[in-house]
């Protein structure tokens, strides 16, 4: 029959087992902090991923890239698309002031060449482009999204500058104020052209 466990016997068994287990040093505090950061980042990434999956279902105001395929577009979508069309028309007609009027007072135009802030700086930049013989061949929206008073449109464009045709990417962020959609930020990136 086995001997009943007593405090003394229990201590002896625990000491025998603990003697056979190697002592593991406590990880450095920096490593523990890093692990906590990684766990937090994983949770944030999972939350971000869940939002990316859920957002398209919760955002019914996404417009299709091709308005022809829809029966009727909303007034906001039509107005947003009209901004790009007006931009091309005004620029190609030499109207830098009219082009600048399509931007908010505190709007931005960004490219590899310039960061123009405010209507006056934007107008001066487009005026130089117009005088240099610039011509916008087309802007093709690939996606358009709007909700409330904010919208964005991403697409491609083609321009002929000084007899050289280039194409690239365009991103326009619009803000609605007083019932009118205006560009708050506009960025273009010229694609590397084939030789």
N, C-alpha and C positions, 0 to 999 in steps of 0.2 A: 504494500500500500504506500502511496506517495505521502511524503511528509507535508503537513499543512503549511501554507504560505504564511510567513510571519514577516514583520517589517524588516527584520535582519536578513532573512532569506531573500526577500524581494530586493533589497538593496544589493545583495551579493549577485543576484541574477542580472539586474540592470547594469551593474558595473562590469560584469563579464561581457554582456552584449555591447555596451557602449565602448569598451576597450577594443573590440574587434571592428568597430566602425571608424573609418579614418575621419579626422577632423577636416572639414571643408572651410577654407577661409571665406569670410564675408566679402562679397564683391565690392569693389571700390564704389564710392558714392556717385562718381561721375557715370559709371555704368548703370547704376540704378536709375539715375535721372534720365539717361538716354533711353532706357527701356520704357520708362513712363512716357516719354515723348513719342516714341514709336507706337506705343499702344494708343495714345491719343490721336496720332496721325491716322492710324488704321481705322479708328472709329469715325474720324472726320471724313476719310475717304469713302467709307461705307455709306455715311449719310449723304455725301455729295453724289455718289453713284445712285442712291435711292431717289434723290431729287431729280437727277438727270433722266431717270426712267419715268418718274411720276409727272414731271413738268409738262411733257407734251400732252398728257391726258387732261391736265388742269388748265391748259392755256388754249382756249378755243379760238383765239384771235390770230392764229398763224395763217398767213396767206400763202396760196400756192405760188410757185415760181412762174407759172404761165397763166395769165388771166384769161386767155382764150378758152381754156378747158373748164371754166367755171361759168355757171349761169349768170350770176351777178356778184360783183365785188362790192364790199362796203364802201361808204363814202370816205372813211379814213384810208382804206387801202388805195382807193383811186387817187386821193390827194397825195399820199406818200409816193406813189409811182409817178405822179405828175411832176414832183420836184425834180426827179432825174431828167425827165423829158424837157422841162423848162430850162434846166441847167445846160443841157446840150444846145438847145435852141438859142439861148441868150449868149452863150460862149461863142458859138459859131457865127453869130451875128455881130460880134465885137462889143457886146454890152457887159463889160466887167462890173459896172455898178449894179446892173440887174442880176448878174450872177451872185454878187456879194449880198444882195438883198434876200437871197434864198437861205442865208445863214442867220443864226441867232446873233444878237449883239456881241455875245461873248464866245462865239463859235471858234472852232479850230479847223485848220487844214494842215494835214501832216503828210509828208512824203520824205524820200531820201534826201531831197534838196532843201526843204524848208519846214519850219513850224510857224505857221501864220496864226496869230491869235487876234480875234476881233474883226469886225467887218472891214475896217479901213485897211488893215494889213492884208486881209484876204483879197480885197479888191485890187490893191497894188500888185499882188502876186499874179492874179489872173490877167491884169492889164499887160504886164510884161509878156506873159505867154501868148496873148492875143496879138500883140505887136510883133512877136517873133514868128508869127504865121502858124500858130497852133490850131489844130482842128480836132474836135472829138468826133470819131466815126460812129461809135455806139457805146452805150452802157447796157449791159445785159444782167438784170437782177437774177440771182440764183436762189435766193431766199429772202423772205420779207416777214418780219415779226413785229407785232405791235400790241401794246396793252396800256390802257390808260393814256398818259400823255408822253409815252416814250416808244420809240420804234427803232429798228435797225434793218438795214438792207445790205446784203453782201452779194457781190457779183464780179463780173469781169468787164473790162472796157478795152477799147482800141482807140488810139489817137495817132494823128499824123502831125509830127512836129518837124518843121524845117525840111519837109519832103521825106522824112524817115518815119515809117509806120512802126509803132510799138504797141504791145498789149500788156495787160497786167490785171491786178486784183484791186477791188474797191470795196471799202466798208464805209457806210454812212450811218451815223446815229442821228436820229431826228427827235425833236421835242415839240410838243404841241402847246402853243400859247395863244390865247385870244382866238381860238378856233382855227388856227393856221399851223401847219406842219412846217418847221424850218430845220435846217441842218445844224446840229450842235457840234458834231465832229465828223470829219470827212478825211479818210486816209486812202491813199493810192500807193500801190507797189508795182513798179514796172517789172515784169517777168524778164528773166535772162533771155535775151533774144538769140535765136540761132545765128550762127555765123554765115 
